[in-house]
Amino acid sequence: MFLFVITFGSIMFYLEHDPSTSQQPPDTPGPSSQFSSILMSCWWVLVSITTVGYGDMYPVTIAGKFVGSLVLCLGLLWMALPMTIIVSRFGAEFDRGDVLRKEFV
């Protein structure tokens, strides 16, 4: 997971970072990139793959949106799909425990 976050965080930073706005003070009006550092981009990836998605940061470029959708799909496959397998195995073991308990009662 660490490598996933670092890799996609770096990619999102380089796709979304606007170097022309990086020298402006934070209170300057006008457009500025929300992906101001690789660490902030890694935060976005971590929040996105855990499907929390606060909405505080989002990609605005076409390439960033494409990579963002790739991150979301891979996050679902990597995090949510194993959970369904774990829960189904837990349910099967729980049912087996009920059957064994009924046999000994």
C-alpha distances in whole Angstrom, upper triangle without the diagonal:
4,5,5,6,9,10,11,12,14,15,16,18,20,21,22,23,27,28,32,31,29,32,33,34,31,34,36,36,35,32,29,25,23,20,22,19,16,15,16,15,11,13,14,10,9,12,13,10,11,14,16,17,20,21,22,20,21,21,25,25,25,22,20,21,20,17,16,17,15,12,14,15,11,10,13,13,9,10,13,15,14,15,19,19,18,21,23,23,24,27,28,28,30,32,33,34,36,38,38,39,42,43,44,46
4,5,5,6,8,10,10,12,14,15,16,18,20,21,21,25,26,30,29,26,30,31,31,29,33,34,35,34,31,27,24,22,19,20,17,13,12,14,13,10,12,13,11,9,13,14,12,13,16,18,18,20,22,22,20,21,21,25,25,25,23,20,22,21,17,17,19,17,14,16,17,14,13,16,16,13,13,17,19,18,19,22,22,22,24,27,27,27,30,32,31,33,36,36,37,39,41,41,42,45,46,47,49
4,5,5,6,8,10,11,12,14,15,17,18,20,20,24,25,29,28,26,29,31,32,30,33,34,35,34,30,27,24,22,19,20,17,13,13,15,13,10,13,14,11,11,15,15,13,15,18,20,20,22,23,23,21,21,21,24,24,24,21,19,20,20,16,16,18,15,13,16,17,13,13,16,16,13,14,18,19,19,20,23,24,23,26,28,28,29,32,33,33,35,38,38,39,41,43,43,45,47,48,49,51
4,6,5,6,8,10,11,12,14,16,16,18,19,23,25,28,27,26,29,31,31,29,32,33,34,32,29,26,22,20,17,19,17,13,13,15,12,9,12,12,9,9,12,12,10,12,15,17,17,19,20,21,18,18,18,21,21,21,18,16,17,16,13,13,14,12,9,12,13,10,9,13,13,10,12,15,17,17,18,21,22,22,24,26,27,28,30,32,32,34,36,37,38,40,42,42,44,46,47,48,50
4,6,5,6,8,10,10,12,14,15,16,17,21,22,26,25,23,26,27,28,26,29,30,30,29,26,23,19,17,14,16,14,10,10,11,9,6,8,9,6,6,10,10,9,11,14,15,15,17,18,17,15,16,16,19,20,20,18,15,16,16,13,12,14,13,9,12,14,11,10,14,15,12,13,16,18,18,19,22,23,23,25,28,28,29,31,33,34,35,37,38,39,41,43,44,45,47,49,49,51
4,6,5,6,9,10,10,12,14,15,16,19,20,24,23,21,24,26,27,25,28,29,30,29,26,22,19,17,14,15,12,8,8,11,9,6,10,11,9,9,13,13,13,15,17,18,18,19,20,19,17,17,17,20,20,21,18,16,18,18,14,14,17,15,12,15,17,14,14,17,18,16,17,20,22,22,23,26,27,27,29,31,32,32,35,36,37,38,41,42,42,44,46,47,48,50,52,53,54
4,5,5,6,9,10,11,12,14,15,19,20,24,24,22,25,27,28,27,30,30,31,29,26,23,19,18,14,16,13,10,11,13,10,8,12,12,9,11,15,14,13,16,18,20,19,21,21,21,18,17,16,19,18,19,15,14,16,15,11,13,15,13,11,14,15,13,13,17,17,15,17,20,21,22,23,26,27,27,29,31,32,33,35,37,37,39,41,42,43,45,47,48,49,51,53,54,55
4,5,5,6,8,10,10,12,14,17,19,22,22,21,24,26,27,25,28,28,29,27,23,20,17,15,12,15,13,10,11,12,8,7,10,10,7,10,12,11,11,14,15,17,16,18,18,18,15,14,13,16,15,16,13,10,12,12,8,9,11,10,7,11,13,11,11,15,15,14,16,18,20,21,22,25,26,26,28,31,31,32,35,36,37,38,41,42,43,45,47,47,49,51,52,53,55
4,5,5,6,9,10,10,11,15,17,20,19,18,21,23,23,22,25,25,26,24,21,18,14,13,9,11,9,6,7,8,5,4,8,7,6,9,11,11,11,14,16,16,15,16,16,15,12,12,12,15,15,16,14,11,13,14,10,10,13,12,10,13,15,14,13,17,18,16,17,20,22,23,24,27,28,28,30,32,33,34,36,38,39,40,42,43,44,46,48,49,50,52,54,55,56
4,5,5,6,9,10,10,14,15,18,18,16,20,22,23,22,25,25,26,24,21,18,14,14,10,11,9,6,8,10,7,7,11,11,10,12,15,15,15,18,19,20,18,20,19,18,15,15,13,16,15,17,13,11,15,15,11,12,16,14,12,16,18,16,16,20,21,19,20,23,25,26,27,30,31,31,33,35,36,37,39,41,42,43,45,47,47,49,51,52,53,55,57,58,59
4,5,5,6,9,10,13,15,18,19,17,21,23,24,23,26,26,26,24,21,18,14,14,11,13,11,9,12,12,9,10,13,12,10,14,16,14,15,18,19,20,18,20,19,18,15,14,12,14,13,13,10,9,12,11,8,10,13,12,11,14,16,15,16,19,20,19,20,23,24,26,27,29,31,31,33,35,36,37,39,41,42,43,45,47,48,50,51,52,53,56,57,58,60
4,6,5,6,8,11,14,17,16,16,19,21,22,20,23,23,23,21,17,15,11,11,8,10,10,8,11,10,6,8,11,9,9,12,13,12,14,17,17,18,15,17,15,15,11,10,8,11,10,11,9,6,9,10,7,8,11,11,10,13,15,15,15,18,20,19,20,22,24,26,27,29,31,31,33,35,36,37,39,41,42,43,45,47,47,49,51,52,53,55,57,58,59
4,5,5,5,9,11,14,14,12,16,17,19,18,21,21,21,19,16,13,9,9,6,7,7,6,9,8,6,9,11,10,11,14,15,15,16,19,20,20,17,18,17,15,12,11,10,12,11,14,11,9,12,14,11,11,15,15,13,16,19,18,18,21,23,22,23,25,27,29,30,32,34,34,35,38,39,40,42,44,44,45,48,49,50,52,54,55,56,58,60,61,62
4,6,6,9,10,13,14,13,16,18,20,20,23,22,23,20,17,14,11,12,9,10,9,8,12,12,9,12,15,14,14,17,18,18,19,22,23,23,21,21,20,19,15,14,11,13,11,13,10,9,13,14,11,13,16,16,15,18,20,20,20,23,25,24,25,28,29,31,32,34,36,36,38,40,41,42,44,46,47,48,50,52,52,54,56,57,58,60,62,63,64
4,6,9,11,14,14,14,18,19,21,20,23,22,22,19,16,14,10,12,9,11,12,11,14,13,10,13,15,13,13,17,18,17,18,22,21,22,19,20,18,18,14,12,9,10,8,9,7,6,10,10,9,11,14,14,14,16,19,18,19,22,23,23,25,27,28,30,31,33,35,36,37,39,41,42,43,45,46,47,49,51,52,54,56,57,58,60,62,63,64
4,6,10,12,12,12,16,16,18,17,20,19,19,16,12,10,7,8,6,9,10,11,13,11,9,13,14,12,13,17,17,16,18,21,21,21,18,18,16,14,11,9,7,7,7,10,8,6,9,12,10,11,14,15,14,17,19,20,20,23,24,24,25,27,29,31,32,34,35,36,37,40,41,42,43,46,47,47,50,51,52,54,56,57,58,60,62,63,64
4,6,9,9,8,12,13,15,15,18,17,17,15,12,9,6,8,6,6,8,9,12,11,10,13,15,13,15,18,19,18,20,23,23,23,20,20,17,16,12,12,10,10,10,13,12,10,13,15,14,14,18,18,17,20,23,23,22,25,27,27,27,30,32,33,34,36,38,39,40,42,44,44,46,48,49,50,52,54,54,56,58,59,60,62,64,65,66
4,6,6,7,10,11,14,14,16,15,15,12,9,7,6,9,9,8,11,13,15,14,13,17,18,17,18,21,22,21,24,26,26,26,22,22,19,17,14,14,12,11,11,14,14,12,15,18,17,17,20,21,21,23,26,26,26,29,31,30,31,33,35,37,37,40,42,42,43,46,47,48,49,52,53,53,55,57,58,59,62,63,63,66,68,69,69
4,5,5,8,10,13,14,17,15,16,14,12,9,9,12,11,9,11,13,16,15,15,18,20,19,21,24,24,24,26,29,29,28,25,25,23,20,17,17,15,15,14,17,17,16,19,21,20,20,24,24,24,26,29,29,29,32,33,33,33,36,38,39,40,42,44,45,46,48,50,50,52,54,55,56,58,60,60,62,64,65,66,68,70,71,72
4,6,7,8,12,13,15,13,14,12,10,9,10,13,13,12,14,17,19,18,18,21,22,21,24,26,27,26,29,31,31,30,27,26,24,21,19,19,17,16,15,19,19,18,21,23,22,23,26,27,26,28,31,31,31,34,36,36,36,38,41,42,43,45,47,47,49,51,52,53,55,57,58,58,61,63,63,65,67,68,69,71,73,74,75
4,6,5,9,9,12,9,11,9,8,6,7,10,11,9,12,16,18,16,16,20,20,19,22,25,24,25,28,30,29,28,25,24,21,18,16,17,16,15,15,19,19,17,20,23,22,22,25,26,25,27,30,31,30,33,35,35,35,37,39,41,41,44,46,46,47,49,51,51,53,55,56,56,59,61,61,63,65,66,66,69,71,72,72
4,6,8,9,12,11,13,12,11,8,8,10,10,7,10,13,15,14,15,18,19,18,21,23,23,24,27,28,29,27,25,23,21,18,16,17,17,16,17,20,20,18,21,23,22,22,25,26,25,27,30,30,29,32,34,34,34,36,39,40,40,43,45,45,46,48,50,50,52,54,55,55,58,60,60,61,64,65,65,68,70,70,71
4,7,9,12,10,13,13,13,10,11,14,14,11,13,16,18,17,18,21,22,22,24,26,27,28,30,32,32,31,28,26,25,21,20,21,20,20,20,24,23,22,25,27,26,26,29,30,29,31,34,34,33,36,38,37,37,40,42,43,44,46,48,48,49,52,53,53,55,58,58,59,61,63,63,65,67,68,68,71,73,73,74
4,6,8,6,9,10,10,9,11,13,14,11,14,18,19,17,19,22,22,22,25,27,27,28,31,32,32,30,27,25,23,20,19,20,20,19,20,24,24,22,25,28,27,26,29,31,29,31,34,35,34,36,39,38,38,40,43,44,44,46,49,49,49,52,54,53,55,58,58,59,61,63,63,65,67,68,68,71,73,74,74
4,6,6,9,11,12,10,12,14,15,12,15,19,19,17,20,22,22,22,25,27,26,28,31,32,32,30,27,25,23,19,19,21,21,21,23,26,27,24,26,29,28,27,31,32,30,32,35,35,34,37,39,38,38,40,43,44,44,46,49,48,49,52,53,53,55,58,58,58,61,63,62,64,67,68,67,70,72,73,73
4,6,8,10,11,9,11,11,13,11,14,17,17,15,17,20,19,19,23,24,23,25,28,29,28,26,23,21,19,16,16,18,19,19,21,25,25,22,24,28,26,25,28,30,28,29,33,33,31,34,37,36,35,37,40,41,41,43,46,45,46,49,50,50,51,54,55,55,57,59,59,60,63,64,64,66,69,69,70
4,6,9,11,10,13,13,16,14,17,21,21,18,20,23,22,22,25,27,25,27,30,31,30,28,25,22,20,17,17,20,21,20,23,26,27,25,26,30,29,27,30,32,30,31,35,35,34,36,39,38,37,39,42,43,43,45,48,47,48,51,52,52,53,56,57,56,59,61,61,62,65,66,66,68,71,71,71
4,7,9,9,12,14,16,14,18,21,22,19,21,24,23,23,26,28,27,28,31,32,32,29,26,24,22,18,18,20,20,19,21,25,26,24,25,29,28,27,30,32,31,31,35,36,35,37,40,39,39,40,43,45,44,47,49,49,49,52,54,53,55,58,59,58,61,63,63,64,67,68,68,70,73,73,73
4,7,9,12,14,17,16,19,23,23,20,22,25,24,23,26,28,27,27,31,32,31,29,25,23,20,18,17,19,19,18,20,24,25,23,24,28,28,26,29,31,30,31,34,35,34,36,39,39,38,40,43,44,44,46,49,49,49,52,54,53,54,57,58,58,60,63,63,64,67,68,68,70,72,73,73
4,6,10,12,15,15,19,22,23,20,20,24,23,22,25,27,26,26,29,31,30,28,24,22,19,17,16,17,17,15,17,20,22,20,21,25,25,24,26,29,28,29,32,33,32,34,37,37,37,38,41,43,43,44,47,47,48,50,52,52,53,56,57,57,59,62,62,63,66,67,67,69,72,72,73
4,7,9,12,12,16,19,20,17,17,21,21,19,22,24,23,23,26,28,27,25,22,20,17,15,13,13,13,11,13,17,18,16,17,21,21,20,23,25,24,25,28,30,29,31,34,34,34,35,38,40,40,41,44,44,45,47,49,49,51,53,54,54,57,59,59,60,63,64,64,66,69,70,70
4,6,9,9,12,15,17,14,14,18,18,16,19,22,21,21,24,26,25,24,20,19,16,13,12,12,12,11,13,16,17,15,17,20,20,19,22,24,23,24,27,28,27,29,32,32,32,33,36,38,38,40,42,42,43,46,47,47,49,52,53,53,55,57,57,59,61,62,63,65,67,68,68
4,5,6,10,12,14,11,11,14,15,13,16,18,18,18,21,23,22,21,18,17,14,12,9,10,9,9,11,14,14,12,14,17,16,15,19,20,19,20,24,24,24,26,29,28,28,30,33,34,34,37,39,39,40,43,44,44,46,48,49,50,52,54,54,56,58,59,60,62,64,65,66
4,6,9,11,12,8,8,12,11,10,13,15,14,15,18,20,19,18,15,13,11,8,6,7,8,9,12,15,15,12,14,17,16,14,17,19,17,18,22,22,21,24,26,26,25,27,30,32,31,34,36,36,37,40,41,41,43,45,46,46,49,51,51,52,55,56,56,59,61,62,62
4,6,7,9,6,5,9,10,8,11,13,14,14,17,19,19,18,15,14,13,11,7,8,8,10,12,15,14,11,13,16,14,13,16,17,15,17,20,20,19,22,25,24,24,26,29,30,30,33,35,35,36,38,40,40,42,44,45,45,48,50,50,52,54,55,56,58,60,61,61
4,7,8,6,8,11,11,11,14,16,16,17,20,21,22,21,18,17,16,13,10,12,12,13,15,18,17,14,17,19,17,16,20,21,19,21,24,24,23,26,28,27,27,29,32,33,33,36,38,37,39,41,43,43,45,47,48,48,51,52,52,54,57,58,58,60,62,63,64
4,5,5,6,9,10,11,13,14,16,17,19,20,21,21,18,18,17,15,12,14,14,16,16,19,18,15,18,20,17,16,20,20,18,20,23,22,21,25,27,25,25,28,30,31,32,34,36,36,37,40,41,41,43,46,46,46,49,51,51,53,55,56,56,59,61,61,62
4,5,5,6,9,10,10,12,14,15,16,18,20,20,18,18,18,16,13,14,14,16,17,19,17,14,17,18,15,15,18,18,16,18,21,20,19,22,24,22,22,25,28,28,29,32,33,33,35,37,38,38,41,43,43,44,47,48,48,50,53,53,54,56,58,59,60
4,5,5,6,9,10,10,12,14,15,17,19,18,16,16,17,14,13,15,15,18,19,21,19,16,19,20,17,16,19,19,16,18,21,20,18,22,24,21,21,24,27,27,27,31,32,31,33,36,37,36,39,41,41,42,45,46,46,48,51,51,52,54,56,56,57
4,5,5,6,9,10,11,12,14,16,17,16,14,13,13,11,9,11,12,15,17,19,18,15,17,19,16,14,18,18,15,17,20,20,18,21,23,22,21,24,26,27,27,30,32,31,33,36,37,36,39,41,41,42,45,46,46,48,51,51,52,54,56,57,57
4,5,5,6,9,10,10,12,14,15,15,13,13,13,11,9,10,10,13,14,16,15,11,13,15,12,11,14,15,12,14,17,16,15,19,21,19,19,22,24,25,26,28,30,30,31,34,35,35,37,40,40,41,43,45,45,47,50,50,51,53,55,56,57
4,5,5,6,9,10,11,12,14,14,13,14,14,13,11,12,13,16,17,19,17,14,15,16,13,12,15,15,11,13,16,15,13,17,19,17,17,20,22,22,23,26,27,27,29,31,32,32,35,37,37,38,41,42,42,44,47,47,48,50,52,53,54
4,5,5,6,8,10,11,12,11,10,11,12,10,9,11,13,17,18,20,19,15,16,18,15,13,16,16,13,14,17,16,14,17,19,17,16,19,22,22,22,25,27,27,28,31,32,31,34,36,36,37,40,41,41,43,46,46,47,49,51,52,53
4,6,5,6,9,10,11,10,8,9,9,9,7,8,10,13,15,17,16,12,13,15,12,10,12,13,10,11,14,14,12,15,18,17,16,18,21,22,22,24,27,27,27,30,32,32,33,36,37,37,39,41,42,43,46,47,47,49,51,52,53
4,6,5,6,9,10,10,9,11,12,12,10,10,11,15,16,17,15,12,12,13,10,8,11,11,7,9,12,11,9,12,14,13,13,15,18,19,19,22,24,24,25,28,29,29,31,34,34,35,37,39,40,41,44,45,45,47,49,50,51
4,5,5,6,9,9,9,11,13,13,12,13,14,18,20,21,19,16,16,17,14,12,14,13,10,10,13,12,9,12,14,12,11,14,17,17,17,20,22,22,23,26,27,27,29,31,32,32,35,37,37,39,41,42,42,45,47,47,48
4,6,5,6,6,6,7,9,10,10,11,14,17,19,20,19,16,16,17,15,12,13,14,11,10,13,13,10,12,15,14,12,14,17,18,17,20,22,22,23,26,27,27,29,31,32,32,35,37,37,38,41,42,42,44,47,47,48
4,5,5,6,5,8,9,11,10,10,12,15,17,18,17,13,13,14,12,8,10,11,7,6,10,10,7,9,13,12,11,12,15,17,17,19,21,22,22,25,27,27,28,31,32,32,34,36,37,38,41,42,42,44,47,48,48
4,5,8,8,12,13,15,14,13,15,18,19,20,18,15,15,15,12,10,10,10,7,6,8,8,4,7,9,8,7,9,12,14,14,16,18,18,19,22,23,24,25,28,29,29,32,33,34,36,38,39,40,42,44,45,46
4,6,8,11,13,15,15,15,17,21,22,23,22,19,18,18,16,13,14,14,10,9,11,11,7,8,11,10,7,9,12,13,12,15,17,17,17,20,22,22,23,26,27,27,29,31,32,33,36,37,37,39,41,42,43
4,6,9,11,14,14,14,16,19,21,21,21,18,16,17,16,12,12,13,10,8,10,11,8,8,11,11,9,9,13,14,13,15,18,18,18,21,23,23,24,27,28,28,30,32,33,34,36,38,38,40,42,43,44
4,6,9,11,12,13,16,19,22,22,22,19,17,19,18,14,14,16,13,11,14,15,11,11,15,15,12,12,16,17,16,18,21,20,20,23,25,25,26,29,30,29,32,34,34,35,38,39,39,41,44,45,45
4,6,8,9,9,12,15,18,19,19,16,14,16,15,12,12,14,12,10,13,15,12,12,16,16,14,15,18,20,19,21,24,24,23,26,28,28,29,32,33,33,35,37,38,39,41,43,43,45,47,48,49
4,6,8,10,13,16,19,21,21,17,16,19,18,14,15,18,15,13,17,18,15,16,20,20,18,18,22,23,22,24,27,26,26,29,31,30,31,35,36,35,37,40,40,41,43,45,45,47,49,50,50
4,5,7,10,13,16,18,18,15,14,17,16,13,14,17,15,13,17,19,16,17,21,21,20,20,23,25,24,26,29,29,29,31,34,33,34,37,38,38,40,43,43,44,46,48,48,50,52,53,53
4,7,11,13,16,18,19,15,15,18,17,14,16,19,17,16,19,21,18,20,23,23,22,23,26,28,27,29,32,31,31,34,36,36,37,40,41,40,43,45,45,46,49,50,50,52,55,55,56
4,7,10,13,15,15,12,12,15,14,11,14,16,14,14,18,19,17,19,22,22,21,22,25,27,27,29,31,31,32,34,36,36,37,40,41,41,43,46,46,47,50,51,51,53,56,57,57
4,7,10,12,12,9,8,12,11,8,11,14,12,12,16,17,16,18,21,21,21,22,24,26,26,28,31,31,32,34,36,36,37,40,41,41,43,46,46,47,50,51,52,53,56,57,57
4,6,8,9,5,5,9,9,7,10,12,12,12,15,17,16,18,21,21,22,23,25,27,28,29,32,33,33,35,37,38,39,42,43,43,45,47,48,49,52,53,54,56,58,59,60
4,7,9,6,7,10,11,10,12,15,15,15,18,20,20,22,24,25,25,26,28,31,31,32,35,36,37,39,41,41,42,45,46,47,48,51,52,53,55,56,57,59,61,62,63
4,5,5,6,9,10,10,12,14,15,16,18,20,20,22,24,25,26,27,29,31,32,33,36,37,38,40,42,42,44,46,47,48,50,52,53,54,56,58,58,60,62,64,65
4,5,5,6,9,10,11,12,14,15,17,18,20,21,23,24,25,26,28,30,31,32,34,36,37,38,40,42,43,45,46,47,49,51,52,53,55,57,58,59,61,63,64
4,5,5,6,8,10,11,12,14,15,16,18,20,21,22,24,25,26,29,30,31,33,35,36,37,39,40,42,43,45,46,48,49,51,52,54,55,57,58,60,62,63
4,5,5,6,9,10,10,12,14,15,16,18,20,20,22,23,25,27,28,29,31,33,34,35,37,38,40,42,43,44,46,48,49,50,52,54,54,56,58,60,61
4,6,5,6,9,10,10,12,14,15,16,18,19,21,21,23,26,26,28,30,31,32,34,36,37,38,40,42,42,44,46,47,48,50,52,53,54,56,58,59
4,5,5,6,9,10,11,12,14,16,17,18,20,21,22,24,26,27,28,30,31,33,35,36,37,39,41,42,43,45,46,48,49,51,52,54,55,57,58
4,5,5,6,9,10,10,12,14,15,16,18,19,20,22,24,25,27,28,30,31,33,34,36,37,39,40,42,43,45,46,48,49,51,52,54,56,57
4,5,5,6,9,10,10,12,14,15,16,17,19,21,22,24,26,27,28,30,32,32,34,36,37,38,40,42,43,44,46,48,49,50,52,54,55
4,5,5,6,9,10,11,12,14,15,16,17,20,21,22,24,25,26,28,30,31,32,34,36,37,38,40,41,43,44,46,47,49,51,52,53
4,5,5,6,8,10,11,12,14,15,16,18,20,21,22,24,25,27,29,30,31,33,35,36,37,39,40,42,43,45,46,48,50,51,52
4,6,5,6,9,10,10,11,13,15,17,18,20,21,22,24,26,27,28,30,32,33,34,36,38,39,40,42,44,45,47,48,50,51
4,6,5,6,9,10,10,11,13,15,16,17,20,21,22,23,25,26,28,30,31,32,34,36,37,38,40,42,42,44,46,48,49
4,5,5,6,9,10,10,11,14,15,16,18,20,21,22,24,25,26,28,30,31,32,34,36,37,39,40,41,43,45,46,48
4,5,5,6,8,10,10,12,14,15,17,18,20,21,23,24,26,27,29,30,32,33,35,36,38,39,41,42,44,46,47
4,5,5,6,8,9,11,12,14,16,17,18,20,21,22,24,26,27,28,30,32,33,35,36,38,39,41,42,44,45
4,6,5,5,7,9,10,11,13,15,16,17,19,20,22,23,25,26,28,29,31,32,34,35,37,38,40,42,43
4,6,6,5,8,10,11,12,14,15,16,18,20,21,22,24,26,27,28,30,32,33,34,36,38,39,41,42
4,6,6,7,9,11,12,13,15,17,18,19,21,22,24,25,27,28,29,31,33,34,35,37,39,40,42
4,6,6,7,10,11,11,13,15,16,17,19,21,22,23,25,27,27,29,31,32,33,35,37,38,40
4,6,5,7,9,10,11,13,15,15,17,19,20,21,23,25,26,27,29,31,32,33,35,37,38
4,5,5,7,9,10,11,13,15,16,17,19,20,22,23,25,26,28,29,31,32,34,36,37
4,5,5,6,9,10,11,12,14,15,17,18,20,21,23,25,26,27,29,31,32,33,35
4,5,5,6,8,10,10,12,14,15,16,18,20,21,22,24,26,27,29,30,32,33
4,5,5,6,9,10,10,12,14,15,16,18,20,21,23,24,26,27,29,31,32
4,6,5,6,9,10,11,12,14,15,17,18,20,21,23,24,26,27,29,31
4,6,5,6,9,10,11,12,14,15,16,18,20,21,22,25,26,27,29
4,5,5,6,9,10,10,12,14,15,16,18,20,21,23,25,26,27
4,5,5,6,9,10,11,12,14,15,17,18,20,21,23,25,26
4,5,5,6,9,10,11,12,14,15,17,18,20,21,23,25
4,5,5,6,9,10,10,12,14,15,16,19,20,21,23
4,5,5,6,9,10,11,12,14,15,17,19,20,21
4,5,5,6,9,10,11,12,14,16,17,19,20
4,5,5,6,9,10,10,12,14,15,17,18
4,5,5,6,9,10,11,13,14,16,17
4,5,5,6,9,10,11,13,15,16
4,5,5,6,9,10,11,13,15
4,5,5,6,9,10,11,12
4,5,5,6,9,10,11
4,5,5,6,9,10
4,5,5,7,9
4,5,5,6
4,6,5
4,6
4
